Amino acid sequence: MPTRINWAEAIRPLLEKYKNKKHPLDYENVYQLLVMVVLSAQSTDEAVNKLAPQLFATFPDLESLAQASPEGLWPYFKGIRNFAHKAKWLTDIARQLGSNDKIPLSMEELVKLPGIGRKSASVILRGAGKPPEGIIVDIHVIRVAPRLGITNEEDPKKIEEQMMKALPRDEWDAGMAMSFLGREICRPKPLCEDCLMNGVCAFFARVGLAGVIAMRGKEGGAGGARPAKKTPAKKSPAAKAPDGKAAGGKEPGGKAAARNAPVKKAPPKKAPKKKSPAPKPKKAVKKAPAKKTARKTTVSRHNYSYPR
């Protein structure tokens, strides 16, 4: 690979591959794109696409969105990072603009709106079919551009500045093309052998295919291809002859069958219940005979005969 790359020429295959490819956000008009771009900052496109149908069914335009309070939008923003600030930004934008036809379509005016920076403005302009006024630098471009070698910076603002100097204005869609490449091929664990830019890529020239495969933690086959997934073979049961014998003439069962047969665990023995000793018969208690009380006889002298 030459030490100095003519990026205006080298980037053309990438631009051709992703030319006019729609942004992953699933929008239907500029209003929806503006709202979804604000929500997607530090969140995934998938999360924003998931909530969009319910959100836009309730707030189909800026006029209806202007009537909402920030707190009233919170239930619609589940799973979105920094949702409270984004709700405030969107209601402020709606009240400031008033209607969909007032959405500005220039970098200078878009970045004046709350929650919209240069990257977001570039995405909105691209979605609206306007000529680029900057280069999109998202999380994927921050990874892809230094790997290619078109920039040696890591700060988004500086990456955009270097790329704008390296490429003519009619190739400034390279940012979005790099973003698509980063989603599909140039991932954190890249698939460099499948990349149409590996002939001019500084990272691939430095690391090589062996280094890339080591990054993925996989062993490549011939030519560095990714190995196919191994499917465990299913064991077919032994065929039986008509007389019930296994193929090979051996009777089913025997020692081999006994070894292969599943071992049935005997149920745990229950401990016998201890019988409680029979109660001893109570000894009859002999009651002492009641003492007879002698009657006192009163002798009356009137009934007693005295001798004369």
C-alpha positions in Angstrom: 0.0 0.0 0.0 1.4 3.4 -0.9 2.4 5.6 2.1 0.2 8.5 0.8 -3.4 7.9 -0.3 -5.4 10.1 -2.7 -8.6 9.9 -0.6 -10.7 11.7 -3.1 -10.1 8.7 -5.4 -9.8 6.0 -2.9 -13.1 6.7 -1.2 -15.2 6.4 -4.4 -15.9 2.6 -4.2 -17.3 3.2 -0.7 -19.4 6.1 -1.8 -20.7 4.1 -4.7 -21.7 1.2 -2.5 -23.8 3.3 -0.1 -25.0 6.0 -2.5 -28.5 7.1 -1.6 -28.9 4.5 1.1 -31.5 5.7 3.6 -30.5 6.4 7.2 -31.3 3.6 9.7 -33.8 5.9 11.5 -37.3 5.0 10.1 -38.8 8.4 9.4 -41.5 9.5 6.9 -40.8 13.3 6.7 -38.4 16.0 7.9 -40.4 16.7 11.1 -40.1 13.0 12.1 -36.5 13.0 11.2 -35.7 16.1 13.3 -37.5 14.6 16.3 -35.8 11.2 15.9 -32.3 12.7 15.4 -32.7 14.6 18.7 -33.8 11.4 20.5 -31.0 9.2 19.0 -28.1 11.1 20.5 -26.4 8.6 22.9 -29.2 6.1 22.2 -29.6 3.5 19.5 -31.5 3.9 16.3 -33.4 0.7 17.1 -34.7 2.1 20.4 -35.9 5.3 18.7 -37.5 3.4 15.9 -39.4 1.3 18.4 -41.1 4.2 20.2 -41.7 6.3 17.0 -45.1 4.9 15.9 -46.8 5.7 19.2 -45.1 9.1 19.6 -46.1 10.3 16.1 -49.6 8.9 16.3 -50.1 11.2 19.3 -48.0 14.1 18.0 -48.1 14.0 14.2 -46.6 17.5 13.7 -44.9 20.5 15.4 -48.3 22.1 16.1 -49.4 19.2 18.3 -46.0 18.8 19.8 -46.0 22.5 20.9 -49.1 21.8 23.0 -47.3 19.1 25.1 -45.4 19.7 28.3 -41.9 18.1 28.6 -43.3 15.9 31.4 -46.1 14.8 29.1 -43.5 13.3 26.7 -41.7 11.2 29.3 -43.9 8.1 29.0 -43.2 8.0 25.2 -39.4 8.1 25.7 -38.8 4.9 27.6 -35.3 3.5 27.1 -34.0 6.8 25.8 -31.0 8.3 27.6 -31.2 11.8 28.9 -35.0 11.7 28.1 -35.9 14.7 30.3 -33.6 17.1 28.6 -34.6 15.8 25.1 -38.3 16.3 26.0 -37.5 19.9 26.9 -35.5 20.5 23.8 -38.3 19.1 21.5 -41.1 21.1 23.1 -38.9 24.3 22.9 -38.2 23.5 19.2 -41.9 23.0 18.5 -42.9 26.3 20.1 -40.1 28.2 18.5 -40.9 26.9 14.9 -44.6 26.5 15.2 -45.2 24.4 12.1 -43.5 21.8 10.0 -42.9 24.2 7.1 -40.8 26.4 9.3 -38.1 23.8 9.9 -34.8 25.3 8.6 -32.8 23.4 6.1 -29.3 25.0 6.5 -26.5 24.1 8.8 -26.4 27.7 10.2 -30.0 27.7 11.2 -30.3 24.1 12.3 -27.5 24.3 14.9 -29.3 27.2 16.6 -32.1 24.8 17.6 -31.7 23.2 21.1 -30.3 19.7 21.0 -29.0 19.9 17.5 -25.3 20.0 16.7 -23.4 19.7 13.4 -23.7 15.9 13.1 -27.5 16.0 13.7 -27.9 18.9 11.2 -25.9 17.0 8.6 -28.2 14.0 9.0 -31.3 16.2 8.7 -30.0 17.9 5.6 -29.1 14.5 4.0 -32.5 13.1 4.8 -34.2 16.2 3.3 -32.2 15.7 0.1 -30.1 18.9 0.5 -26.4 19.3 -0.5 -24.0 18.5 2.4 -22.6 21.4 4.4 -20.5 19.2 6.6 -19.5 15.6 7.1 -21.4 13.3 9.4 -19.2 12.0 12.2 -21.0 9.5 14.5 -19.7 6.8 16.8 -19.0 4.5 13.8 -17.1 7.1 11.8 -15.0 7.9 15.0 -13.8 4.2 14.7 -13.6 3.8 10.9 -11.9 7.0 9.8 -8.8 6.6 12.0 -8.5 2.9 11.0 -8.6 3.8 7.3 -6.0 6.5 7.9 -7.9 9.4 6.5 -7.5 11.1 9.9 -5.3 10.6 13.0 -7.8 12.4 15.3 -10.3 11.0 17.8 -12.3 14.2 18.5 -15.4 14.4 16.2 -14.9 18.0 15.4 -11.3 17.5 14.4 -12.1 14.4 12.4 -14.7 16.4 10.4 -12.3 19.2 9.7 -9.6 16.8 8.4 -12.0 14.9 6.2 -13.4 18.1 4.8 -9.9 19.1 3.8 -9.1 15.6 2.3 -12.3 15.3 0.3 -14.0 17.5 -2.3 -17.4 18.8 -1.3 -19.3 16.5 -3.6 -17.8 13.5 -1.6 -18.8 14.8 1.8 -21.4 12.0 2.0 -18.3 9.8 2.9 -19.2 10.3 6.6 -22.5 8.4 6.2 -20.9 5.8 4.0 -18.3 5.2 6.7 -21.1 4.9 9.2 -22.7 2.2 7.2 -19.3 0.4 6.8 -18.8 0.6 10.5 -22.2 -1.0 11.2 -21.7 -3.8 8.7 -18.0 -4.6 8.4 -15.7 -2.3 10.3 -17.0 -3.3 13.7 -15.0 -3.3 17.0 -14.0 -6.8 15.9 -13.7 -6.1 12.1 -14.4 -8.4 9.1 -11.4 -6.9 7.1 -11.3 -9.8 4.7 -14.8 -8.7 3.5 -14.1 -5.0 3.3 -13.8 -3.3 -0.1 -11.5 -0.7 1.5 -8.8 -3.1 2.8 -6.5 -2.3 -0.1 -6.1 1.3 1.2 -6.7 0.7 4.9 -3.8 1.6 7.3 -5.2 -0.6 10.1 -5.3 -3.7 7.8 -1.9 -3.0 6.5 -0.5 -2.8 10.0 -2.3 -5.7 11.6 -2.8 -8.1 8.7 -5.3 -10.8 8.4 -3.8 -12.9 11.1 -4.1 -10.0 13.5 -7.7 -9.4 12.6 -8.6 -13.0 13.1 -6.9 -12.9 16.5 -8.9 -9.9 17.4 -12.1 -11.8 16.7 -10.8 -14.7 18.8 -11.5 -17.2 16.0 -9.3 -19.4 13.9 -9.6 -18.7 10.2 -9.5 -21.3 7.5 -7.7 -21.0 4.2 -7.4 -17.4 3.1 -8.6 -16.2 6.5 -12.2 -17.2 5.9 -14.4 -17.4 8.9 -15.0 -21.1 9.9 -18.4 -22.5 9.5 -20.3 -23.4 12.6 -20.0 -27.1 13.4 -23.3 -29.0 13.9 -23.0 -32.0 16.2 -23.9 -35.2 14.4 -26.9 -37.1 15.6 -26.4 -40.7 16.6 -28.7 -43.0 14.9 -30.1 -46.0 16.9 -28.8 -49.4 16.0 -30.9 -51.2 13.4 -32.7 -54.3 14.5 -33.2 -57.5 12.5 -36.7 -58.9 12.1 -36.2 -61.4 14.8 -35.5 -58.7 17.4 -31.7 -59.1 17.3 -29.5 -56.1 16.9 -27.6 -55.7 13.7 -24.5 -57.8 13.9 -26.4 -60.9 15.2 -26.1 -60.1 18.9 -29.0 -60.5 21.1 -30.2 -57.2 22.6 -29.3 -56.9 26.2 -26.4 -58.8 27.7 -23.5 -57.1 29.4 -23.1 -54.4 26.8 -26.7 -53.5 26.9 -26.6 -53.5 30.6 -23.7 -51.1 30.6 -25.5 -48.8 28.2 -28.8 -49.0 29.8 -29.8 -46.1 31.9 -29.4 -46.8 35.6 -32.6 -46.5 37.5 -32.0 -45.0 40.9 -33.8 -46.9 43.6 -36.2 -44.7 45.6 -34.8 -43.7 48.9 -35.9 -46.1 51.7 -38.2 -44.6 54.1 -37.3 -45.1 57.7 -39.8 -47.2 59.6 -41.9 -45.3 61.9 -41.2 -46.0 65.5 -44.2 -47.5 67.2 -45.0 -45.9 70.5 -45.2 -48.4 73.4 -48.6 -49.4 74.4 -49.8 -47.7 77.5 -49.4 -49.8 80.7 -52.7 -50.7 82.3 -53.3 -48.6 85.4 -53.3 -50.6 88.6 -56.6 -50.5 90.4 -56.3 -48.6 93.5 -58.0 -50.3 96.4 -60.0 -48.0 98.4 -59.8 -48.4 102.1 -63.1 -49.3 103.7 -64.8 -46.3 105.2 -64.5 -46.3 109.0 -67.7 -46.8 110.8 -68.5 -44.1 113.3 -69.8 -45.6 116.6 -73.1 -44.1 117.6 -73.1 -42.5 121.0 -76.0 -43.8 123.0 -77.4 -41.4 125.5 -78.8 -43.3 128.5 -81.6 -41.6 130.0 -82.1 -42.2 133.7 -85.7 -42.3 133.2 -85.4 -45.5 131.1 -82.9 -47.1 133.4 -84.2 -49.3 136.2 -82.5 -49.1 139.4 -82.7 -52.0 141.8 -85.0 -51.3 144.7 
